Amino acid sequence: MKEITYLPNEYLEEMDCLGDAEFGRLIRGLLYYSINGEEPELKGTERLFWKTVRNRENRFAEAYTKKCDVNAKNGAKGRQAEKPNGFF
């Protein structure tokens, strides 16, 4: 399970028309979506931003997964490296 959700600072400016409650529902929905993949039921103005937020989260989640895969492969290569002569 992914334990991080990308929350760019631009959201403050991009969504400045949302009140605190609407913004909070949107971010809470994003966090739940990040954990379980379920779309939130947004009823207020925040629903207009959902697709943009969801698509951005999906892109960052995919990039994060790819980075983890590359790091795992590189780490496995390091464990398999031969020891130089003279060392045990």
C-alpha angles and dihedrals in degrees: 000000000000110000100194135066121201110236110177120205089233089076089077091060098033092053101035090125090067120091120231093264093050093046090048092052091049094050092043088051090050092052093050090046089052091053102042107009094238118140112239122236101240117182106174135062089292089077088073089066097043100092092050092048093045094048092048091049091050091052093049093045090053092048090048091051092049091049091050090050092051091047091050092051092047091048091052090052090054093054091051096052115122118248114242117250115273095036127093 
